[in-house]
């Protein structure tokens, strides 16, 4: 993806947030990164593209940390704006105070979670009940253009890592990418369901496999997002 941006002469930066960080912590990290870039490179406005929980981090930053003046747009990718039943499932069944699963998740997060991993709060953040409350408390800014996009898997074999969660969500909630249902990813003025001849998982939409999925070159999705923003003056 970085190579594709460079080939299309699109300047880009990384948000430098933690994969396992809580929303409030990551929003502060993102704010710090943007302020540093703005001062160093004299950037007036940013177009944010945020995957999964990153979209929630960005929304919190905009609404609660007074960053709406330097954000032109927020494009969320597979973001659980209405929460995910997967978080509900774990909270209800496996994350009691003394559960083995809870302890295991915490250990994994500290091994791979960056600077401030907080996996239990992260899962709580993404529950359907918490996101209903979040959406009430974090209204969109009228200074920022919001849009969203997401993919879906077709069969478990599209991505074996998400096979079980895909089947659970398909049975209980409908179309999904193995982590979030399609309907729960819709946000903003425009929504795109990214489709190809093969299903695309929650991680697949980020080009984690470094290969075409069906007849779609995943990295090209993102310069297309930039072109769309340019077409409306952003």
C-alpha positions as CSV (number, residue, x, y, z in Angstrom):
1,X,0.0,0.0,0.0
2,X,2.7,2.6,0.8
3,X,4.3,1.7,-2.6
4,X,1.0,2.3,-4.4
5,X,0.6,5.7,-2.7
6,X,4.2,6.7,-3.7
7,X,3.6,5.6,-7.3
8,X,0.5,7.8,-7.4
9,X,2.4,10.8,-5.9
10,X,0.2,10.8,-2.8
11,X,1.9,12.0,0.4
12,X,1.0,9.9,3.4
13,X,1.8,9.4,7.0
14,X,1.2,6.8,9.7
15,X,-1.0,7.4,12.7
16,X,1.3,5.5,15.1
17,X,-1.4,4.2,17.4
18,X,-1.5,0.9,19.2
19,X,-3.3,-2.2,17.8
20,X,-4.4,-3.2,21.3
21,X,-4.8,0.3,22.8
22,X,-8.1,1.7,24.2
23,X,-10.0,4.3,22.2
24,X,-9.1,7.2,24.5
25,X,-5.4,6.3,24.6
26,X,-5.1,5.9,20.8
27,X,-7.0,9.1,20.2
28,X,-4.4,11.0,22.2
29,X,-1.6,9.2,20.3
30,X,-3.1,10.1,17.0
31,X,-3.6,13.8,18.0
32,X,0.1,14.0,19.0
33,X,1.2,12.5,15.7
34,X,-0.9,14.9,13.7
35,X,0.3,17.9,15.6
36,X,3.9,16.9,15.1
37,X,3.4,16.4,11.4
38,X,1.5,19.6,11.0
39,X,4.3,21.6,12.7
40,X,7.2,19.8,11.0
41,X,5.8,19.7,7.4
42,X,3.5,22.7,7.5
43,X,0.4,20.6,6.9
44,X,-2.9,22.5,7.3
45,X,-5.4,19.7,6.8
46,X,-5.4,15.9,6.9
47,X,-7.6,13.3,5.1
48,X,-7.7,10.4,7.5
49,X,-8.1,6.8,6.4
50,X,-8.7,4.5,9.3
51,X,-9.2,0.8,9.5
52,X,-11.4,-1.0,12.0
53,X,-11.1,0.4,15.5
54,X,-8.9,3.2,14.1
55,X,-12.0,4.8,12.8
56,X,-13.4,4.9,16.4
57,X,-10.2,6.4,17.7
58,X,-10.3,9.1,15.0
59,X,-13.9,9.9,15.6
60,X,-13.2,10.3,19.4
61,X,-10.2,12.5,18.6
62,X,-12.3,14.8,16.3
63,X,-15.2,15.1,18.7
64,X,-13.5,15.1,22.1
65,X,-9.9,16.4,21.6
66,X,-10.7,19.5,19.5
67,X,-9.0,18.4,16.3
68,X,-11.8,19.1,13.9
69,X,-10.1,22.2,12.5
70,X,-7.2,20.2,11.0
71,X,-9.2,17.2,9.7
72,X,-10.7,17.6,6.2
73,X,-12.2,14.1,6.0
74,X,-12.4,10.8,7.7
75,X,-12.8,7.6,5.6
76,X,-13.4,4.6,7.8
77,X,-12.7,1.0,6.6
78,X,-14.5,-1.9,8.2
79,X,-15.0,0.1,11.3
80,X,-17.6,-1.2,13.8
81,X,-19.5,2.0,14.2
82,X,-22.4,0.1,15.8
83,X,-20.1,-2.3,17.6
84,X,-19.6,-6.0,16.8
85,X,-21.4,-9.0,18.2
86,X,-17.9,-10.7,18.5
87,X,-17.1,-8.3,21.3
88,X,-20.4,-9.1,22.9
89,X,-19.8,-12.8,22.6
90,X,-16.4,-12.6,24.4
91,X,-17.7,-10.2,27.1
92,X,-20.6,-12.5,27.9
93,X,-18.8,-15.8,27.9
94,X,-15.1,-15.6,28.4
95,X,-14.0,-12.3,30.0
96,X,-14.9,-12.6,33.7
97,X,-12.4,-11.2,36.1
98,X,-10.6,-14.5,36.7
99,X,-11.1,-16.3,33.4
100,X,-8.2,-18.0,31.6
101,X,-9.2,-16.3,28.3
102,X,-9.0,-12.9,29.9
103,X,-5.5,-13.6,31.3
104,X,-4.3,-15.0,27.9
105,X,-5.6,-12.0,25.9
106,X,-3.8,-9.7,28.3
107,X,-0.5,-11.6,27.9
108,X,-0.8,-11.6,24.1
109,X,-1.5,-7.9,24.1
110,X,1.6,-7.1,26.1
111,X,3.7,-9.2,23.8
112,X,2.4,-7.6,20.6
113,X,0.3,-4.6,21.6
114,X,2.7,-1.6,21.4
115,X,3.2,1.0,24.0
116,X,0.0,0.9,26.0
117,X,-2.1,-2.3,25.4
118,X,-5.4,-2.4,27.1
119,X,-7.2,-5.4,25.4
120,X,-10.1,-5.8,27.8
121,X,-11.1,-2.1,27.6
122,X,-10.6,-2.4,23.8
123,X,-13.2,-5.2,23.6
124,X,-15.5,-3.3,25.9
125,X,-15.2,-0.3,23.7
126,X,-16.4,-2.3,20.6
127,X,-19.4,-3.9,22.2
128,X,-22.8,-3.0,20.6
129,X,-24.1,-1.4,23.8
130,X,-21.0,0.7,24.3
131,X,-21.0,1.9,20.7
132,X,-24.6,3.0,21.0
133,X,-23.6,5.2,23.9
134,X,-20.4,6.3,22.1
135,X,-22.4,7.5,19.1
136,X,-24.7,9.6,21.3
137,X,-21.7,11.2,23.1
138,X,-19.5,11.7,20.1
139,X,-21.4,13.6,17.4
140,X,-19.9,14.1,14.0
141,X,-18.3,17.5,13.3
142,X,-19.9,19.6,10.6
143,X,-16.4,20.7,9.6
144,X,-15.4,17.1,8.6
145,X,-16.5,15.0,5.7
146,X,-17.3,11.4,6.8
147,X,-17.6,8.4,4.6
148,X,-17.1,4.6,5.1
149,X,-16.4,1.4,3.2
150,X,-16.2,-2.3,4.1
151,X,-15.8,-5.7,2.5
152,X,-17.4,-9.0,3.2
153,X,-16.4,-12.7,3.1
154,X,-18.5,-15.1,1.0
155,X,-17.4,-18.4,2.5
156,X,-15.2,-19.4,5.5
157,X,-12.5,-20.4,3.1
158,X,-12.0,-16.8,2.0
159,X,-9.8,-16.4,5.1
160,X,-9.4,-19.3,7.4
161,X,-8.2,-17.1,10.3
162,X,-11.8,-15.6,10.4
163,X,-13.6,-18.8,9.5
164,X,-15.3,-19.4,12.8
165,X,-16.2,-15.8,13.6
166,X,-17.5,-15.4,10.0
167,X,-19.8,-18.4,10.5
168,X,-21.0,-17.2,13.8
169,X,-21.8,-13.7,12.5
170,X,-23.4,-15.0,9.3
171,X,-25.7,-17.2,11.4
172,X,-26.6,-14.5,14.0
173,X,-26.3,-11.2,12.2
174,X,-25.8,-11.5,8.4
175,X,-23.2,-10.3,5.9
176,X,-19.8,-9.8,7.5
177,X,-16.0,-9.7,7.1
178,X,-15.3,-12.2,9.9
179,X,-15.2,-9.4,12.5
180,X,-17.8,-6.8,11.8
181,X,-21.2,-7.1,10.1
182,X,-21.7,-5.0,7.0
183,X,-24.5,-2.9,8.4
184,X,-22.5,-1.9,11.4
185,X,-19.8,-0.4,9.3
186,X,-22.0,2.2,7.6
187,X,-21.2,5.8,8.6
188,X,-21.2,9.2,7.0
189,X,-22.4,10.7,3.8
190,X,-21.2,7.9,1.5
191,X,-20.7,4.2,1.9
192,X,-19.1,1.7,-0.4
193,X,-19.3,-2.1,-0.2
194,X,-16.0,-3.3,-1.7
195,X,-16.6,-6.4,-3.8
196,X,-14.6,-8.6,-6.1
197,X,-14.9,-12.2,-7.4
198,X,-13.8,-13.5,-4.0
199,X,-14.8,-12.5,-0.5
200,X,-12.5,-10.1,1.4
201,X,-11.9,-10.5,5.1
202,X,-11.5,-7.8,7.8
203,X,-7.7,-8.1,7.5
204,X,-7.8,-8.7,3.7
205,X,-9.0,-5.2,3.0
206,X,-5.7,-3.9,4.4
207,X,-3.7,-5.9,1.8
208,X,-2.2,-8.1,4.6
209,X,-1.8,-10.9,2.1
210,X,0.1,-8.8,-0.4
211,X,-1.8,-10.3,-3.3
212,X,-4.8,-9.8,-5.5
213,X,-8.1,-11.0,-4.0
214,X,-10.2,-12.2,-6.8
215,X,-9.8,-9.7,-9.6
216,X,-9.1,-6.8,-7.3
217,X,-5.7,-5.3,-6.4
218,X,-6.4,-4.2,-2.9
219,X,-3.9,-1.3,-2.6
220,X,-5.5,0.4,-5.6
221,X,-8.7,0.9,-3.5
222,X,-7.0,3.6,-1.5
223,X,-5.7,5.9,-4.2
224,X,-9.3,5.7,-5.5
225,X,-10.4,7.0,-2.1
226,X,-8.0,9.9,-2.5
227,X,-9.3,10.6,-6.0
228,X,-12.8,10.7,-4.7
229,X,-11.9,13.2,-2.0
230,X,-10.1,15.4,-4.6
231,X,-13.2,15.4,-6.8
232,X,-15.2,17.1,-4.0
233,X,-12.4,19.6,-3.2
234,X,-10.7,17.8,-0.3
